[in-house]
Amino acid sequence: MRCYVLSAPGTIDGLHLVERPDPTPGPRQVLVRVRATSLNYRDLITVEGKYARAAPKPDLIPLSDGAGEVVAVGPGVTRLAVGDRVAGCFMQKWIGGEIDATAQASAMGGAIDGMLTELAVLEEDGAVVLPTHLGFEQGATLPCAAVTAWNALVEIGRIKAGDTVLVQGSGGVSIFALQFARMFGARVIATSSSAAKAERLKAMGAEAVIDYRATPDWDQEALRLTGGRGADIVVEVGGAGTLPRSFLAARLGGRIAVIGLLTGPSQVDPMPILRRNLRVQGLYVGSRQMFEAMNRAIAAGGLEPVIDRIFPFAEAKEAYRHLKGQGHFGKVVIAH
Ligand SMILES: NC(=O)c1ccc[n+]([C@@H]2O[C@H](COP(=O)([O-])OP(=O)(O)OC[C@H]3O[C@@H](n4cnc5c(N)ncnc54)[C@H](OP(=O)(O)O)[C@@H]3O)[C@@H](O)[C@H]2O)c1
């Protein structure tokens, strides 16, 4: 099989396309012919050697996200069968309940090999069947960004109709959060640095879009747009540079799902958390049970993931460069 390996973290050119022997599934594992993968910001900073978690394993096969068909099963497999259309779970060993160290140590494309390969062995407990209306390219967008957005809104946010959700920017997580929020009957306020992307966010149901560059105190604008109340849920992907304003944009007793680190360091003042009785919760993607619940909602609502661009497998490095440029809207996909 052909796969990419990260032989020298530091730049995108540290990725190399190599030949490796075809893998065989062990007990309770399945072999998947990967048809599509998708990129997340984490994949970019992994190849650039800037990912804050433990250093990637040597000669890592990158990418957490991929979808394909099961072409062989190992001994004892009961959940899946040859021919099933599946996506891998971001963490191969987080079925449900709270995250633990075993789950964390099973994150694909980081702690263990990922999906930028023609053939991948997955735990049978670490894969989900795709919603029938989605193709492989769409299915490949789900494991990280969509599950993260679902966890933020449903598990942490306890979203309900009429809530106001604040999403930041137009990347993978934020667009899924917008789509899920609308599915639940919530109002969405978005931020974006691009007027063209703002129009697209509005077309997808964002009630208002604040330009976070032209309006650096976008938290005040979010308060104004909610009649001074603030957002019920903030899907916080910006990190240190946006967190202080997210505190101020949330309502009293609001929930902040702390997800991302797109922006640089700053001092975080705990006072707004205390004064505004905020619930601030970090999260790391989500479990297989969350993925399955999300897929049921995606199927029921007919949700279509937003794909910005699809690159061929041979041009995977171009896909990384495209993501780095931040011109994308939604997900960047590699078709195999
Ligand atoms: N904790 C977890 O489990 C988890 C899971 C998934 C992702 N993440 C993190 O979440 C973040 C987003 O990931 P992603 O894959 O969705 O990224 P992405 O697709 O690369 O998103 C990039 C977009 O973020 C927006 N952005 C950049 N700086 C911003 C700022 N200061 N304020 C608001 N928006 C800003 C930009 O939108 P505009 O062009 O519209 O301005 C940009 O296009 C990353 O830090 C990633 O590591 C964490």
PDBQT file of the ligand as one rigid body, heavy atoms in Angstrom, charges set to zero:
ROOT
HETATM    1  N1  LIG A 401     -10.127  20.365  21.382  1.00  0.00    +0.000 N 
HETATM    2  C1  LIG A 401     -10.383  19.607  20.335  1.00  0.00    +0.000 C 
HETATM    3  O1  LIG A 401     -10.703  18.436  20.455  1.00  0.00    +0.000 OA
HETATM    4  C2  LIG A 401     -10.327  20.204  18.973  1.00  0.00    +0.000 A 
HETATM    5  C3  LIG A 401     -10.970  19.566  17.904  1.00  0.00    +0.000 A 
HETATM    6  C4  LIG A 401     -10.983  20.188  16.655  1.00  0.00    +0.000 A 
HETATM    7  C5  LIG A 401     -10.329  21.404  16.500  1.00  0.00    +0.000 A 
HETATM    8  N2  LIG A 401      -9.689  21.955  17.550  1.00  0.00    +0.000 N 
HETATM    9  C6  LIG A 401      -9.045  23.257  17.433  1.00  0.00    +0.000 C 
HETATM   10  O2  LIG A 401     -10.038  24.192  17.031  1.00  0.00    +0.000 OA
HETATM   11  C7  LIG A 401      -9.461  25.184  16.218  1.00  0.00    +0.000 C 
HETATM   12  C8  LIG A 401     -10.225  25.220  14.890  1.00  0.00    +0.000 C 
HETATM   13  O3  LIG A 401      -9.962  24.029  14.192  1.00  0.00    +0.000 OA
HETATM   14  P1  LIG A 401     -10.455  23.841  12.690  1.00  0.00    +0.000 P 
HETATM   15  O4  LIG A 401      -9.912  22.539  12.222  1.00  0.00    +0.000 OA
HETATM   16  O5  LIG A 401     -11.901  24.135  12.615  1.00  0.00    +0.000 OA
HETATM   17  O6  LIG A 401      -9.614  25.023  12.022  1.00  0.00    +0.000 OA
HETATM   18  P2  LIG A 401      -9.657  25.623  10.564  1.00  0.00    +0.000 P 
HETATM   19  O7  LIG A 401     -10.631  24.899   9.708  1.00  0.00    +0.000 OA
HETATM   20  O8  LIG A 401      -8.252  25.723  10.106  1.00  0.00    +0.000 OA
HETATM   21  O9  LIG A 401     -10.234  27.088  10.869  1.00  0.00    +0.000 OA
HETATM   22  C9  LIG A 401      -9.567  28.226  10.423  1.00  0.00    +0.000 C 
HETATM   23  C10 LIG A 401     -10.496  29.428  10.538  1.00  0.00    +0.000 C 
HETATM   24  O10 LIG A 401     -10.491  29.936  11.873  1.00  0.00    +0.000 OA
HETATM   25  C11 LIG A 401     -10.831  31.290  11.831  1.00  0.00    +0.000 C 
HETATM   26  N3  LIG A 401     -10.025  32.094  12.737  1.00  0.00    +0.000 N 
HETATM   27  C12 LIG A 401      -8.683  32.262  12.733  1.00  0.00    +0.000 A 
HETATM   28  N4  LIG A 401      -8.344  33.161  13.681  1.00  0.00    +0.000 NA
HETATM   29  C13 LIG A 401      -9.487  33.567  14.281  1.00  0.00    +0.000 A 
HETATM   30  C14 LIG A 401      -9.814  34.507  15.296  1.00  0.00    +0.000 A 
HETATM   31  N5  LIG A 401      -8.896  35.243  15.897  1.00  0.00    +0.000 N 
HETATM   32  N6  LIG A 401     -11.107  34.662  15.642  1.00  0.00    +0.000 NA
HETATM   33  C15 LIG A 401     -12.078  33.932  15.033  1.00  0.00    +0.000 A 
HETATM   34  N7  LIG A 401     -11.828  33.057  14.046  1.00  0.00    +0.000 NA
HETATM   35  C16 LIG A 401     -10.550  32.873  13.682  1.00  0.00    +0.000 A 
HETATM   36  C17 LIG A 401     -10.646  31.767  10.404  1.00  0.00    +0.000 C 
HETATM   37  O11 LIG A 401     -11.979  32.055   9.874  1.00  0.00    +0.000 OA
HETATM   38  P3  LIG A 401     -12.260  33.299   8.916  1.00  0.00    +0.000 P 
HETATM   39  O12 LIG A 401     -11.443  33.036   7.686  1.00  0.00    +0.000 OA
HETATM   40  O13 LIG A 401     -13.730  33.236   8.680  1.00  0.00    +0.000 OA
HETATM   41  O14 LIG A 401     -11.847  34.530   9.655  1.00  0.00    +0.000 OA
HETATM   42  C18 LIG A 401     -10.016  30.582   9.709  1.00  0.00    +0.000 C 
HETATM   43  O15 LIG A 401     -10.397  30.440   8.368  1.00  0.00    +0.000 OA
HETATM   44  C19 LIG A 401      -7.991  24.811  16.082  1.00  0.00    +0.000 C 
HETATM   45  O16 LIG A 401      -7.246  25.510  17.062  1.00  0.00    +0.000 OA
HETATM   46  C20 LIG A 401      -7.966  23.335  16.387  1.00  0.00    +0.000 C 
HETATM   47  O17 LIG A 401      -6.726  22.889  16.877  1.00  0.00    +0.000 OA
HETATM   48  C21 LIG A 401      -9.668  21.372  18.773  1.00  0.00    +0.000 A 
ENDROOT
TORSDOF 0
